[in-house]
Amino acid sequence: MEHVNEFNWSKEAEKLWNSNSGNWHSRSRGMWEKGSRKEIIPFFSKHVDLARLILDIGCGDGYGTLKLAQLGYKVKGIDFSPEMISIAKREAIHNNLEFEQGNVMNLPLENDHADALLVINCLEWVQEPKTALLELMRVLKPGGLACIAVLGPTAGPRSNSYSRLNGEPAICNTMMPWEFTRLAEENKLKLIDQHSVYKDGVSQELAAPLSLELKQALSFLTLFMFINEKEMK
């Protein structure tokens, strides 16, 4: 009797993003400059001083990582997709910038390595978000800042989780912004700021009077800024 290989979430997610690397790269600049990611760098730089070592975890093709380097941050981009890292090393070139392949579930870095983290739409693509979150905290210094974004209910990429309804494997979890807030705070990350990003048709002015829960419910993604409250060793 043949043994059926167990579904490997990490490998399947890596395969998906390898195959999607060219398409992502063709759209990346537009997303960071004018689209769904244009508000990330201003939100990040509002809280994080330039004299900091930054890790961009789940950096993709490195365009956002490059933008941080151009501002003056010393930054390292990490992604589990070798195709993405290959594009990043070829296209995103700057003196303050380097890239390395690595998985957020087991980062190739020592403890307390970074002053701050940028983690955009990365934790949706891991099977165990809590394990990944603890790994992020491991490489972040006590008192360090973590800017983490999770996909909101209106985000198209969440459709990758649909197959679970048919009892089939899925490689995108359906973690909601309010669920992630609770998970983070239960694991010694203190929330200090958040910001909802919307699709076209919902302006910040329109959403301003809404409750926090309704803002998150309308969001394409929610940006969070946390401070790492783990103790010094």
N, C-alpha and C positions, 0 to 999 in steps of 0.2 A: 504493500500500500504506500503510495507516495504521500509525503508530508507537504502540506500547503504552507508556503512561507507566510509568516505573520505580517500583517500590514505595518509598515514602518513609516510613521507620520513624518519624521524628520527627513527621511530620504525622499519621500513623495513631495514634500514641500520644496525641498531643494531642486528636485527635478522640474517642478512647475515654474519656479523662478528662473532657473537656467533657460528654459524654453521661452520665457516671457521677457528675457533680458533686453533683446533688441527692441521690442515694442515699447517697453518701459523707458528705455534710453531715448527713444524718439519723442516721447512726451514729457520727459522729466523736466527739462528746462522750463517749459510752459507752465507746469504745475507749480514749480518753485517761484517763478517770477510773477505769474498772473493768475494762477489757478488755486486749487484746493490747499496748496502748501505755502502760499505766499505770506501767511500770517505767522508761520512757525519761527522763523529767524528773529523777527521783531519781539515776539513773546519770549524767546530764549534769552536774547541779549538784554532785555529789560531786567533780568534777574541775575545773570551770570557775568562776572567781571572778565575782562579780556585776559588778565594774567592768570589763566587757568588752563589745565590740561583736560581736554574734552575727548570723550569716546562717543562716536556716532555708531550705535549698535543697530544693525539692520540698515546699513547705509545705502544699499542698492548700487546704483551706478555712480554714486559719490557726488552728485551735483550739490546737494545740501551741505555735504561735508566741505566741499570747496568754498561755498559761500561763507561758512564759519571761518575757514582759514583766511579768506580775503578780508574779513573783519579784523583779524589779528589774533584769533585763537590758535593755539597749538592743538591740532586735532588728529585723531586716528579713527579711520572708518573700518568697521568690521561687518562682514556679511557672510551668510552660509553658502551663498551661490558663487561658485568659482567664475561663472560667466560674468556676473555682476562685478566682481572684484577685478576681473580682467579689463572690463570697460573702464572702471574707475581709475585704474592705474594708467591707462592709456589716455584718458580724456581729462581727468581732474588732477592737474599738476600744479603744485604750489610748494614753496619752501617749508611751510608750517604743516604739511599734510603728508600722511602715509596711510596705506591700506593693508589689511591682512584678512585672510579668510578665517572664519571662526563661527561657532554656533553659540547662541545666547544661553543654551542649556549647559555649556561647558566652555567658558571663555578661556583663551590661551593667554591669560594675564595673571599677575600676582595680586594678592589681596591689597586693598586700599590704593589702587593704581591711579585712579582719576579724580580730579576735582569736581567734575560734572559729567552728566550723561545726556545724550540726545537719543531717544528711542521712539521712532515714529512708525506706528502700525507694524510693529514687529511681534508683539506678544500674542496677536491673533493667530499667528502661524506656528505656534508651539502647542504641543499636546498638554503640557502641564504649566500653565502660566505662573503658578506659585513658585515652582522650582526655578523657572527663568527669573522671576523677580528676586528671589534670594541670591541668585548668581549675580545679578546686577548690583545688589547691595554689597556683595563680597568685594567687587572690584572698585566700588565707590568709597571714597574716604568718609570717615565719620564727619557729619556736618556738610557733606557734599550735596550738590543739587542734582536732581534727576528730572529732566523734562521728558515726559512720556505721553504719547498720544495713542488713543484707541479709537477704532472705527465706530462711528455712531450708527443708529438704526437706518439712516438713509444712504449709507455707503454701498455702492455697487459691489465691491469685492466680497461683501458678506455672503453673496450668492454661492460662494464656494462651500459654504456649510450646508447647503440644501440637501445634499445626498444623505445626510444622517436621518432624514425623515423616512427614507426608504430602507433604513437599516443598513446602509452602505457606509464605508469609511469616508470621512471628511477631513480635510486638512486646514480648515479655518474654523476657529471656535466662535461662538456667538456671545462672547463676553460683552456686557453692556457697560457704559461709562460708570454708572452708579455701582455696579458690581466690582469694577476694577478699583474704584475709590475705596471701597470697603476692604478689598484684598490688600491694597497697599498699606492702609492705615493699621490693619491687623498685624502687619509685619514691619513696624517701626519706620515707615515712611510718613512724614507729617505733611499734609497738604497745605501749601501756602498760597497757591493761586491756580485758577483754571480759566479756560477760554474755549468757547464753542465755535467751530467753523461750519458754515452752512453751504449748501448748494446754491446756485444762482436761483433767485426768486425769493430767498429769505435773507434780508439784510440785517446787519447788527442793530440798526435802528428799530426795525420791526420786532426783533426778538427781545430787545432791551427790557420791556416791562414784564416779560414772562418769568415764571418761577424757574429756579435752577433745573428742576426735573423736566419741565417742558423745553427748556433750551437744549438739554442733552437729548431729549426725544427727537428733536428736529435736526440734530447735528449730523454732518458728514463725518466729522471727527471731533473729539474733545481733547484739548491740550491741557495737561496737568503739570504743575511744578511742585515737586516734593523736596523736602530736606531729609537727609539720611540721619536718623536718630540712633543708629547703632553706637555702642560705646567704644571708646578708644581701648586698644589692647596694649 
